[in-house]
């Protein structure tokens, strides 16, 4: 499942070089002795510190530089020693080491401490200063500031002891003889130390961000309370506590102090089966923090692990059964590995399960990939007990060290494996209800976090073509559109996660049951992590300000009734806008929005594009584009005013423009897949099976966007109608129009009238289409069709125009009786009737002055006179 890339090999990069140098020292062709090389620490610049036993029986310490791929000898002890911790300052002038003292054999009779901590001058090798000699383990770690200056004459060293305190030493250096760098006043070194942490049971060092996380506890009258704190070191080497986070943990979890990311102690390896808890903290520069810890339950048949999402102000507790049918054997490890992969945390228990947790979209389990049994295989060539997860500088990928082999690999999820999940080509085939959540999670991971790869995106579109019908629990085309659009904005701000559309599943009134519960894992959510930001964290720019903003914003959005923008909510506004017949200020505003969007769409050389889109005026789609921009901008301004109106406006316009480009890209990919050419736009030929497939795919896109109320590129409806008239029988084509599935655009109808001949079948189709057109478009279309009916219609329009113009010039006004429903088709007769009617209204009424008129007598007299004039009666 993991795509592994070798980054470092101890034997290849270090041991082979050591053997060559030892052979040179011994003046032999090939050195055959054992060098017992061990990795000790990895510094901020990626340099790897290691020790080995030399040919003379002494212990040496060296450094492998990742940039130059060179090894450098740092220091040689005069005897064999056991190095349990080691660190090198950035200027490579000081080396700090902790030695595990031998208390067996003859040595046990001597009054020596178990651990000796030294500070050694190595530029050049000179004095050695003893910092501590105690009976507990001591870890050493130099601070590495971001300054590029190589002439800094001050170093800062952390000493972290098993007794539960952390000291910070400020070492002042001086230059002698122009090149020698030595400690100034080494006898006063202990007086420069300040204790920054006084009590902890667990501690983690983050070399990339220069932070110390530690867990402390304070007993209350109710229960034992654990508190996670973070100490941030700044560029000037000052430090302060910036975060406090209460954790609900059982008492007596730590039998001994636990050190994380503080080097590798080969002389004190804690047995994994004795660990009661495993805990790590992961951060991302965009402003996310995840606290992960696991606890095996007493009967060891279930594993409980929690991922506390500080940036989302919530925690997710998961319980996984370890006694399933797929993995009946008890796992060798009691604790899983936590591997950070970009915005996902990979929780892996070898031979049992794998859970790829989405730390950005945590609302539903179906957006996190869970595999168990035979499917849960990372493809590692070693036991997970030998793996140490490293906090990689590249946040998009993970990194881990196999201590047994001395190899470091970078890791990321394999796109090929995720594609196999989409195609249900997993080792153990499952039912649709079980594979749908896996497909959904895999699809989102591919699109959001790997979608920048055009070849991979093309494979996903091909999968959509091969699986065009919607799945039982979700619509894959809707997911493709929304996830791809989310990708363009997710790196801008974490606060957009709860506001922008992410999945169509969240828009459904009833969510399918298989997406609410994933077999094998039970999840419980708790809101409000109660994180407290302290000191400069409240005013700092960068990570801490973003984390604080994300946490506070998540709390506010959780309390808001509808924080996430739902595209379907604009349906009512869209129906109202379509009903407007006359231009209005609203329509003008929408058109301005549309112009902004279309100006950002790649319309360069449209005539050379594969798919003929954006080449016509589609007033309905232009109005929907403008409305989408308006409503999304209004929503973001309401929920995220901190982003600013200009940034929101640019984000929204770019979002809608990418939507239109995405749909064009989908069609172009399908065009290439089926090798379609210009002939598909011809009306005179029947559609081929390939064209039928494209029509089906386009129709599914129309269904997906219509239910989400998303706009389509101008020209889409014309293209779809062309495919429909080629692929469907005429009566079916007309039914699609009557049911609103197809939209008759003026471009399509005009081409149909001119390109199709006037055969009987074609004439029937044309007349059927003309009857379905609105009157203004119908009149325009008649001018394009060379047919007697169109000529008659044009003549009637011409006569009507002339007579109406004459009526206007003569001063006759239309009355209420002259509505179109009462006019005969013969226009001269209409004109004559109108003149007589107007003359009659202007004539004097002989009965007007009389108050008592026998209406019945008048009516019968008029009827009698009419019958005589028509010759039906005699006088």
C-alpha positions in Angstrom: 0.0 0.0 0.0 2.9 2.4 0.7 5.1 3.7 -2.0 8.6 3.6 -0.4 11.5 5.6 -1.6 15.0 4.8 0.0 16.5 7.9 1.5 19.4 6.5 3.5 21.1 3.1 3.9 23.6 2.8 6.8 25.6 0.0 5.1 25.7 1.7 1.7 26.3 5.3 2.8 28.3 4.9 6.0 29.7 1.4 6.6 31.3 0.9 3.2 33.1 4.3 3.7 34.2 3.3 7.2 35.6 0.0 5.9 37.7 1.8 3.3 39.1 4.2 5.9 39.8 1.5 8.4 41.6 -0.5 5.8 43.7 2.6 5.1 44.6 3.0 8.8 45.5 -0.7 9.1 47.3 -0.5 5.7 45.5 -3.5 4.4 43.6 -3.9 1.1 40.3 -4.8 2.7 39.4 -4.4 6.4 37.6 -7.6 7.6 36.8 -6.6 11.2 33.3 -5.7 12.5 32.7 -2.0 12.9 29.3 -2.3 14.8 27.9 1.0 13.4 24.8 2.4 15.2 22.7 5.5 14.4 22.5 7.9 17.4 20.6 10.9 16.3 19.2 12.9 13.4 19.7 16.7 13.5 17.5 19.5 12.1 19.6 19.7 8.9 19.1 16.0 8.2 22.6 15.1 9.3 22.8 11.6 10.8 25.1 11.1 13.8 26.4 7.6 14.3 29.1 5.7 16.3 31.2 2.7 15.4 34.0 0.6 16.9 37.3 1.3 15.2 40.1 -1.0 14.3 42.0 0.1 17.5 39.1 -0.9 19.7 38.0 2.7 20.4 34.6 4.2 19.9 34.2 6.9 17.2 31.5 9.3 16.3 30.8 10.6 12.8 28.3 12.5 10.8 26.7 11.8 7.4 25.8 14.9 5.5 22.7 14.5 3.3 23.6 17.5 1.1 27.1 16.5 0.3 26.7 12.7 0.7 29.9 12.8 2.7 31.0 11.3 6.0 32.9 13.2 8.6 34.8 12.0 11.7 33.8 14.1 14.7 35.4 12.6 17.7 37.4 9.5 18.8 37.2 8.2 22.4 40.4 6.7 23.9 38.5 3.5 24.8 35.3 1.7 23.9 32.3 3.5 25.4 28.5 3.1 25.2 27.0 6.2 23.7 23.3 6.5 24.6 22.6 10.0 23.4 24.5 12.4 21.1 24.0 15.9 19.6 26.0 18.3 17.4 25.6 22.0 17.4 24.9 23.7 14.1 28.3 25.2 13.7 29.9 21.8 14.3 32.2 23.1 17.1 30.6 21.3 20.1 29.6 17.7 20.6 27.4 16.6 23.5 27.2 13.0 24.5 25.7 10.8 27.2 27.5 7.7 28.1 25.9 4.7 29.7 28.5 3.5 32.3 29.3 -0.1 32.7 28.4 -1.3 36.3 29.1 -5.0 35.8 32.2 -7.0 36.5 35.1 -5.1 38.0 33.5 -1.7 37.3 30.7 -2.4 39.7 33.1 -2.1 42.6 33.9 1.5 41.7 31.6 4.3 42.8 30.6 5.5 39.4 27.3 6.9 38.1 25.2 5.1 35.6 25.2 8.0 33.1 27.9 10.5 32.3 27.1 13.6 30.2 30.0 15.4 28.4 30.4 18.5 26.4 33.4 18.2 24.0 35.2 20.9 21.9 35.8 19.5 18.5 37.0 22.5 16.4 39.7 21.3 16.9 39.4 18.6 19.5 40.3 20.2 22.8 38.7 20.3 26.2 35.9 18.1 27.6 33.5 19.3 30.2 31.4 17.0 32.4 27.9 18.4 32.6 26.2 15.6 34.7 27.1 12.4 36.3 23.8 10.8 37.6 22.1 7.5 38.0 19.4 8.1 35.5 19.3 8.4 31.7 20.0 11.8 30.2 19.2 12.9 26.7 21.1 15.7 25.0 19.9 18.0 22.2 21.3 21.2 20.7 19.0 23.9 19.5 19.4 24.8 15.9 18.2 28.3 15.0 17.2 29.2 11.4 20.0 31.7 11.2 22.5 31.0 8.3 25.4 32.7 10.2 28.3 30.3 10.7 30.2 32.6 13.0 27.8 32.5 15.9 29.8 32.2 19.2 27.0 30.9 21.3 25.3 27.5 21.5 22.3 26.3 23.5 22.0 22.7 24.8 19.0 20.9 26.2 19.5 18.2 28.9 16.5 16.0 29.5 16.7 13.6 32.4 14.8 10.5 33.4 14.1 12.2 36.7 11.6 14.4 34.8 13.3 17.8 34.4 14.8 19.7 31.4 17.7 22.1 31.7 18.8 24.6 29.1 22.5 25.4 28.9 23.7 28.6 27.3 27.3 27.9 26.1 29.3 31.0 25.3 32.2 30.4 22.8 35.3 32.3 21.8 37.8 32.1 19.1 41.5 31.6 19.7 44.4 31.8 17.3 41.9 32.8 14.6 40.4 29.3 14.1 40.1 27.5 17.5 36.6 27.6 18.9 36.6 26.9 22.7 34.2 27.4 25.6 34.6 30.7 27.4 34.6 30.2 31.1 33.8 26.5 31.1 33.9 26.5 34.9 30.9 28.7 35.0 28.9 26.6 32.6 26.7 25.0 35.2 25.6 28.5 36.4 24.3 29.3 33.0 21.8 26.5 33.1 18.1 27.2 33.6 15.4 24.6 34.4 12.6 25.1 31.9 10.6 21.9 32.8 10.4 20.6 36.3 8.2 17.5 36.0 7.2 15.3 33.1 6.5 11.7 32.4 6.6 11.9 28.6 8.5 14.2 26.4 8.9 14.7 22.6 11.3 16.8 20.6 10.4 18.3 17.3 13.6 19.1 15.5 12.0 20.9 12.5 10.0 23.4 14.6 12.3 23.5 17.6 9.6 22.6 20.2 9.4 20.4 23.2 6.1 18.7 24.1 5.8 17.2 27.5 3.2 15.6 29.6 2.8 16.4 33.2 0.1 15.7 35.8 -1.3 17.4 38.8 -3.5 15.5 41.3 -6.9 17.0 42.1 -9.5 15.9 44.6 -11.4 14.2 41.8 -8.9 12.4 39.6 -5.4 12.6 38.3 -5.3 15.2 35.6 -2.7 15.1 32.7 -1.7 18.3 31.0 0.1 18.4 27.6 2.3 21.5 27.3 4.4 22.8 24.5 7.6 24.9 24.9 8.5 26.9 21.8 12.1 28.0 21.3 12.5 31.2 19.3 15.3 32.5 17.0 16.9 34.3 19.9 16.9 31.0 21.9 14.4 32.3 24.4 11.5 30.0 25.1 8.1 29.9 26.8 5.1 27.7 27.2 2.7 28.5 24.4 0.1 25.8 24.7 -1.6 23.8 27.5 -4.0 20.9 26.6 -5.8 18.8 29.2 -5.9 15.1 28.4 -8.2 12.4 29.8 -5.9 9.5 30.5 -5.9 6.7 33.1 -3.5 7.0 36.0 -0.2 5.0 36.2 0.3 4.8 32.4 4.1 5.6 32.5 6.2 3.2 34.5 9.3 5.1 33.3 9.8 8.4 31.5 9.2 8.1 27.8 11.5 10.0 25.3 10.2 10.5 21.7 12.4 11.8 18.8 15.4 12.3 21.1 17.8 9.9 19.4 18.3 6.2 19.6 19.5 4.5 22.8 20.8 1.1 21.9 21.6 0.3 25.5 18.1 0.9 26.9 15.5 -0.6 24.7 12.1 -0.7 26.3 10.1 -3.8 25.5 7.0 -2.9 23.4 4.8 -5.4 25.4 5.6 -3.4 28.5 4.3 -0.1 27.1 1.0 0.9 28.5 0.6 3.8 26.1 2.1 5.1 22.9 1.8 8.8 22.2 3.0 11.3 19.6 2.3 14.8 18.4 2.2 15.8 14.8 1.9 19.4 13.4 1.6 20.9 9.9 2.8 24.4 9.0 -0.7 25.4 7.7 -1.9 25.4 11.4 -2.9 21.8 12.3 -2.0 19.8 15.4 -2.8 16.2 16.1 -2.2 14.4 19.4 -2.3 10.6 18.9 -2.2 8.0 21.6 -3.2 4.3 21.9 -4.1 2.1 24.8 -4.6 -1.7 24.6 -7.6 -2.8 26.7 -7.2 -5.3 29.5 -8.3 -8.4 27.7 -6.1 -7.4 24.7 -8.9 -8.3 22.3 -9.5 -4.6 21.5 -7.3 -1.7 20.8 -8.3 1.9 21.6 -6.6 4.8 20.0 -7.4 8.5 20.0 -6.6 11.2 17.5 -7.1 14.6 19.1 -7.5 17.3 16.4 -6.6 20.5 18.1 -7.2 22.6 15.0 -10.7 21.1 14.7 -11.4 21.5 18.4 -12.5 17.9 18.7 -11.1 14.4 19.5 -11.9 11.0 17.8 -11.7 7.9 19.9 -11.6 4.6 17.9 -12.1 1.1 19.1 -11.0 -1.8 16.9 -11.6 -5.4 17.6 -8.4 -7.6 17.3 -10.2 -10.9 17.3 -12.0 -10.8 13.9 -12.4 -13.7 11.5 -9.8 -12.1 9.2 -7.1 -11.8 11.9 -7.8 -14.5 14.5 -4.3 -14.5 15.8 -3.3 -12.0 18.5 -1.0 -9.3 17.1 2.7 -9.3 18.0 2.5 -5.6 18.8 0.2 -4.1 21.3 0.5 -0.6 20.0 0.0 0.7 16.4 2.4 2.9 14.5 1.3 6.5 13.9 2.7 7.7 10.5 1.9 11.2 9.4 1.2 11.4 5.6 0.4 15.1 4.8 -3.1 15.8 6.2 -3.7 12.1 7.1 -2.5 10.0 10.1 -1.9 6.4 9.2 -2.6 4.1 12.1 -1.1 0.7 11.5 -1.1 -2.5 13.5 0.8 -5.2 11.6 -1.3 -8.2 10.5 -4.5 -6.6 11.9 -5.7 -3.3 10.4 -4.8 0.0 8.8 -6.7 3.2 9.3 -5.8 6.3 7.2 -7.5 9.1 9.2 -8.4 12.3 7.4 -7.5 15.1 9.8 -9.1 17.8 7.6 -12.5 16.3 6.9 -13.2 14.3 10.1 -17.0 14.5 10.2 -17.7 11.1 8.7 -15.8 7.8 9.0 -16.3 7.2 5.2 -13.8 9.9 4.4 -11.1 7.9 6.2 -9.8 4.7 4.7 -10.1 1.6 6.9 -8.7 -1.8 5.9 -8.4 -5.0 7.9 -7.1 -8.5 7.4 -5.2 -9.3 4.2 -5.9 -5.9 2.8 -4.1 -4.1 5.6 -0.5 -4.7 4.4 1.8 -1.8 4.1 4.3 -3.8 2.1 7.1 -3.3 4.7 10.1 -5.6 4.6 10.6 -5.5 8.3 8.7 -5.9 11.6 6.9 -2.9 12.8 8.6 -3.3 16.2 11.8 -2.2 14.6 10.3 0.9 13.0 10.8 4.4 14.3 8.6 7.1 12.7 10.5 10.2 11.8 9.0 13.6 11.5 9.8 14.4 7.9 10.5 17.9 6.7 8.4 17.2 3.6 4.9 17.3 5.1 3.2 15.6 2.2 5.1 12.3 2.9 6.0 10.2 5.9 9.5 9.0 6.9 10.6 6.1 9.1 13.8 4.4 10.2 14.2 0.6 10.4 16.7 0.3 13.2 17.5 -3.3 12.4 18.7 -2.6 8.9 19.7 1.0 9.3 17.6 2.2 6.4 15.5 5.3 6.2 12.5 5.4 3.8 10.1 8.2 2.8 6.6 6.8 2.4 3.4 7.9 0.7 0.2 6.1 -0.2 0.5 4.2 -3.4 -1.8 5.7 -6.2 -1.9 2.2 -7.8 -3.2 0.7 -4.6 -5.9 3.3 -4.2 -6.9 2.9 -7.9 -7.3 -0.9 -7.2 -9.7 0.0 -4.4 -11.7 2.1 -6.8 -11.9 -0.8 -9.2 -12.7 -3.2 -6.3 -9.5 -5.1 -7.2 -8.5 -5.6 -3.5 -7.1 -9.0 -2.4 -10.4 -9.9 -0.6 -13.5 -8.9 -2.7 -16.3 -7.6 -0.6 -20.0 -6.6 -1.0 -20.9 -3.2 -2.3 -22.0 -1.9 1.1 -18.5 -2.7 2.5 -16.5 -1.5 -0.5 -18.4 1.8 -1.0 -16.8 3.6 2.0 -13.4 2.4 0.9 -14.0 3.6 -2.6 -15.2 7.0 -1.3 -12.2 7.4 0.9 -9.7 6.3 -1.8 -11.3 8.6 -4.4 -11.0 11.6 -2.1 -7.4 10.9 -1.2 -6.5 10.5 -4.9 -8.3 13.7 -6.0 -7.5 16.0 -3.1 -3.9 15.1 -2.2 -2.7 13.5 -5.4 -4.9 15.2 -8.0 -2.2 17.5 -9.3 -0.8 14.5 -11.3 -2.5 14.8 -14.8 -1.8 11.1 -15.6 -3.5 10.0 -12.4 -6.4 12.3 -12.9 -6.9 10.8 -16.4 -7.0 7.3 -14.9 -9.7 8.5 -12.5 -11.8 10.0 -15.3 -11.4 6.7 -17.2 -12.7 4.9 -14.2 -15.7 7.2 -14.1 -16.4 6.4 -17.7 -16.3 2.7 -17.0 -18.5 3.1 -13.9 -20.8 5.8 -15.2 -23.9 4.8 -13.2 -24.0 6.1 -9.6 -23.1 3.8 -6.8 -25.6 2.7 -4.3 -24.5 5.1 -1.6 -22.9 8.0 -3.4 -22.6 9.7 -6.8 -19.0 9.4 -7.9 -19.2 12.2 -10.5 -20.5 14.6 -7.9 -17.7 13.5 -5.6 -15.1 14.0 -8.4 -16.3 17.5 -9.0 -16.5 18.7 -5.4 -13.3 17.0 -4.3 -11.4 18.4 -7.3 -12.7 21.9 -6.5 -11.8 21.5 -2.8 -8.2 20.8 -3.9 -7.6 24.3 -5.2 -8.4 25.9 -1.9 -7.5 23.4 0.9 -3.9 24.6 1.2 -5.0 28.3 1.6 -6.6 28.0 5.0 -7.8 25.2 7.4 -10.8 27.3 8.2 -12.2 26.6 4.7 -12.7 22.9 5.6 -15.9 23.5 7.4 -17.2 26.1 5.0 -16.5 24.9 1.4 -18.3 22.0 -0.2 -16.3 18.8 0.2 -18.6 15.8 -0.5 -22.1 15.4 -1.9 -22.7 12.9 0.8 -23.0 15.8 3.3 -25.7 17.4 1.1 -28.0 14.4 1.2 -31.2 14.4 3.3 -30.7 10.7 4.1 -27.2 9.2 4.1 -26.8 5.6 3.2 -26.2 3.4 6.3 -22.9 1.9 5.0 -21.3 5.4 5.0 -22.3 6.1 8.7 -20.7 2.9 10.1 -17.5 1.3 8.9 -17.3 -2.5 9.8 -14.6 -3.2 12.3 -14.2 0.2 13.8 -16.3 2.2 16.3 -15.7 5.9 16.5 -16.8 8.3 19.3 -16.4 12.1 18.9 -15.9 14.6 21.6 -16.1 18.4 20.9 -14.1 21.1 22.6 -10.5 20.2 23.4 -10.1 23.1 25.9 -6.8 24.1 24.4 -5.3 27.2 26.1 -2.9 29.4 24.1 -0.4 31.3 26.3 2.3 33.9 26.1 3.4 35.1 22.6 1.4 32.4 20.9 -1.6 34.8 21.1 0.2 37.4 19.1 2.7 35.5 16.9 2.3 35.2 13.2 2.7 31.9 11.4 1.9 28.5 12.9 0.6 29.5 16.3 -1.7 32.3 15.1 -3.1 30.0 12.4 -3.6 27.2 14.9 -5.3 29.5 17.4 -7.5 31.0 14.7 -8.4 27.5 13.3 -9.3 26.3 16.8 -11.5 29.3 17.7 -13.1 29.3 14.2 -13.9 25.6 14.5 -15.6 26.2 17.8 -17.7 29.0 16.3 -18.6 27.0 13.2 -19.6 24.0 15.3 -22.1 26.2 17.0 -23.4 27.6 13.7 -26.5 25.8 12.2 -25.3 25.7 8.6 -21.6 26.6 8.3 -20.9 24.5 5.2 -22.0 26.0 1.9 -24.5 23.7 0.2 -24.8 24.2 -3.5 -28.4 23.0 -3.6 -29.6 25.8 -1.3 -29.5 28.3 -4.2 -32.2 26.4 -6.1 -34.9 28.7 -4.9 -32.9 31.8 -6.0 -32.2 30.2 -9.3 -35.9 29.5 -10.0 -36.8 33.1 -9.1 -34.0 34.4 -11.4 -35.1 32.3 -14.3 -38.7 33.6 -14.0 -37.6 37.2 -14.6 -38.4 38.2 -18.2 -37.0 41.7 -18.2 -33.5 42.8 -17.4 -33.1 44.0 -13.9 -30.3 45.3 -11.6 -30.0 41.8 -10.3 -29.4 40.4 -13.7 -26.8 43.1 -14.4 -25.0 42.2 -11.2 -25.0 38.5 -12.1 -23.6 39.3 -15.5 -20.7 41.2 -14.0 -19.9 38.2 -11.8 -20.0 36.0 -14.9 -17.6 38.2 -16.8 -15.1 37.9 -14.0 -15.3 34.1 -14.1 -15.1 33.8 -17.8 -12.1 36.1 -17.9 -10.2 33.6 -15.8 -11.1 30.6 -17.9 -8.5 29.4 -20.3 -10.2 30.5 -23.6 -7.0 30.9 -25.6 -7.4 29.6 -29.2 -10.9 28.1 -28.5 -11.0 27.0 -32.2 -8.1 24.6 -31.4 -9.8 23.0 -28.4 -11.0 19.4 -28.7 -14.5 20.2 -27.3 -16.4 23.2 -28.6 -17.3 24.9 -25.4 -17.3 28.6 -24.4 -18.0 29.5 -28.0 -21.6 30.8 -27.7 -23.9 32.9 -25.5 -25.8 30.7 -23.1 -27.9 33.2 -21.1 -29.2 30.7 -18.6 -25.8 29.3 -17.7 -24.3 32.7 -17.6 -27.0 33.7 -15.1 -26.3 30.6 -13.0 -22.6 31.2 -13.0 -23.2 34.8 -11.7 -25.6 33.5 -9.0 -23.2 30.9 -7.8 -20.4 33.5 -7.4 -22.8 35.8 -5.5 -24.1 33.2 -3.1 -20.7 31.6 -2.4 -19.1 34.9 -1.8 -21.9 36.0 0.5 -21.5 32.7 2.5 -17.7 33.1 2.9 -18.0 36.7 3.9 -20.5 35.8 6.6 -18.5 32.9 8.1 -14.9 33.9 7.4 -14.6 37.7 7.5 -11.0 37.4 8.6 -9.9 36.3 5.1 -10.9 39.7 3.7 -13.3 40.7 0.9 -10.6 40.8 -1.8 -9.2 37.4 -1.0 -12.7 35.9 -0.8 -13.7 37.5 -4.1 -10.6 36.1 -5.8 -11.1 32.7 -4.2 -14.8 32.5 -5.3 -14.2 33.6 -8.9 -11.3 31.2 -9.2 -13.4 28.4 -7.6 -16.3 28.8 -10.2 -13.8 29.2 -13.1 -12.1 26.0 -12.1 -15.5 24.3 -12.0 -16.1 25.2 -15.7 -12.5 24.2 -16.7 -12.9 20.9 -14.8 -16.0 19.9 -16.7 -14.3 20.8 -20.0 -11.3 18.8 -19.0 -13.5 15.8 -18.2 -15.0 16.0 -21.7 -11.6 16.4 -23.4 -10.4 13.3 -21.6 -13.4 11.3 -22.7 -13.0 12.7 -26.2 -9.4 11.4 -26.3 -10.4 8.1 -24.7 -13.0 7.3 -27.5 -11.0 9.1 -30.2 -13.8 11.3 -31.4 -13.3 13.8 -34.2 -15.2 16.7 -35.8 -17.7 14.3 -37.5 -19.5 13.9 -34.2 -21.0 17.4 -34.7 -22.7 16.4 -37.9 -26.4 15.9 -37.8 -26.7 13.7 -40.9 -25.0 10.5 -39.4 -26.2 8.1 -36.8 -24.2 8.1 -33.6 -21.6 5.3 -33.0 -21.3 3.2 -29.9 -18.4 5.4 -28.8 -20.6 8.5 -29.2 -23.4 6.8 -27.3 -20.9 6.3 -24.4 -19.9 9.9 -24.5 -23.5 11.0 -24.6 -24.3 8.8 -21.5 -21.3 10.3 -19.7 -22.3 13.8 -20.6 -25.9 13.1 -19.4 -24.6 11.8 -16.1 -22.6 15.1 -15.7 -25.7 17.0 -16.4 -27.6 15.0 -13.7 -24.8 15.4 -11.2 -24.5 19.2 -11.6 -28.3 19.8 -11.8 -28.9 18.1 -8.5 -26.1 20.2 -7.0 -27.3 23.3 -8.8 -23.9 23.9 -10.3 -23.4 25.8 -13.6 -22.1 24.2 -16.8 -19.8 25.8 -19.4 -21.6 27.8 -22.1 -22.2 25.5 -25.0 -22.6 22.3 -22.9 -26.3 22.1 -23.6 -25.8 22.6 -27.3 -23.2 19.8 -27.4 -25.4 17.4 -25.4 -28.4 18.1 -27.7 -26.2 17.3 -30.8 -25.2 13.9 -29.3 -28.8 13.3 -28.2 -30.3 13.8 -31.7 -27.6 11.6 -33.2 -27.9 8.8 -30.6 -31.6 8.7 -29.7 -34.7 7.9 -31.7 -36.6 11.1 -32.6 -39.6 10.4 -30.3 -37.2 9.7 -27.4 -35.3 12.8 -28.1 -38.5 14.9 -28.0 -39.4 13.2 -24.7 -36.1 14.2 -23.2 -36.9 17.8 -24.2 -40.4 17.7 -22.7 -39.2 16.3 -19.4 -36.5 19.0 -19.1 -33.5 16.8 -19.6 -32.4 18.6 -22.7 -32.4 22.3 -23.3 -33.0 23.7 -26.8 -30.4 26.4 -27.4 -30.6 28.7 -30.4 -27.2 27.5 -31.7 -28.4 23.9 -31.7 -31.8 24.6 -33.4 -30.3 26.9 -36.0 -27.7 24.3 -37.0 -30.4 21.6 -37.0 -32.5 23.6 -39.4 -29.7 24.3 -41.8 -27.8 21.0 -41.7 -30.7 18.5 -41.8 -32.4 18.0 -45.1 -36.2 18.4 -45.7 -37.1 14.7 -45.8 -40.3 13.7 -44.2 -38.7 12.4 -41.0 -36.5 15.5 -40.8 -39.5 17.9 -41.4 -41.5 16.1 -38.7 -38.6 16.6 -36.3 -38.1 20.3 -37.2 -41.9 21.0 -36.8 -41.8 19.2 -33.5 -38.9 21.3 -32.3 -40.4 24.6 -33.6 -43.6 24.0 -31.6 -41.4 23.7 -28.4 -39.6 27.0 -28.9 -40.5 30.3 -27.3 -42.0 32.7 -29.8 -39.0 35.1 -30.0 -36.6 32.3 -30.8 -39.1 30.7 -33.2 -39.3 33.8 -35.3 -35.5 34.0 -35.5 -35.2 30.4 -36.5 -37.7 30.7 -39.4 -35.3 33.0 -41.1 -32.7 30.2 -41.2 -34.9 27.4 -42.7 -35.4 27.3 -46.4 -39.0 25.9 -46.4 -42.5 27.1 -47.6 -43.7 27.2 -44.0 -40.9 29.4 -42.9 -41.5 31.7 -46.0 -45.2 32.0 -45.0 -44.2 32.8 -41.5 -41.7 35.5 -42.6 -44.4 37.0 -44.9 -47.0 37.2 -42.1 -44.4 38.9 -39.9 -43.6 41.3 -42.6 -47.2 42.2 -43.3 -47.9 42.5 -39.6 -45.0 44.9 -39.2 -46.2 47.1 -42.1 -49.8 47.2 -41.0 -48.9 47.9 -37.3 -46.6 50.7 -38.5 -49.4 52.1 -40.6 -51.8 51.9 -37.7 -49.4 53.8 -35.5 -48.9 56.5 -38.2 -52.8 56.9 -38.6 -53.3 57.2 -34.9 -55.4 54.1 -34.3 -54.8 52.6 -31.0 -55.2 48.9 -30.1 -58.1 48.1 -27.9 -58.6 45.3 -25.4 -60.3 43.2 -28.1 -57.2 43.2 -30.3 -55.3 40.7 -28.2 -53.5 38.0 -30.2 -56.0 35.4 -29.1 -58.8 37.2 -30.9 -56.9 38.0 -34.1 -57.6 35.9 -37.3 -54.5 34.7 -39.2 -55.5 36.7 -42.3 -53.8 40.0 -41.5 -55.6 42.3 -44.0 -58.9 41.2 -42.5 -57.5 41.9 -39.0 -56.6 45.3 -40.2 -60.0 46.0 -41.7 -61.8 44.7 -38.5 -59.6 47.0 -36.4 -60.4 50.1 -38.5 -64.2 49.3 -38.4 -64.0 48.8 -34.6 -62.2 52.0 -34.1 -64.7 53.9 -36.3 -67.6 52.3 -34.4 -66.2 53.5 -31.1 -65.8 57.1 -32.5 -69.5 57.2 -33.9 -72.3 58.7 -31.8 -74.5 56.2 -30.0 -78.2 57.1 -30.7 -79.2 55.5 -27.5 -76.6 57.1 -25.3 -78.9 60.0 -24.2 -81.9 57.8 -23.4 -82.2 56.6 -19.9 -84.8 53.8 -20.5 -83.8 51.5 -23.5 -85.4 48.2 -24.2 -82.2 46.1 -24.7 -84.2 43.0 -25.8 -86.0 44.9 -28.6 -82.7 46.4 -29.8 -81.0 43.0 -29.9 -83.9 41.3 -31.8 -84.1 44.2 -34.4 -80.3 44.0 -35.0 -80.5 40.2 -35.5 -83.5 40.5 -37.9 -81.7 43.1 -40.0 -78.6 40.9 -40.2 -80.6 37.8 -41.4 -82.3 40.0 -44.1 -78.9 41.3 -45.3 -77.5 37.8 -45.5 -80.5 36.6 -47.6 -81.9 34.2 -45.0 -85.1 36.1 -44.6 -87.3 38.5 -46.6 -88.5 41.9 -45.5 
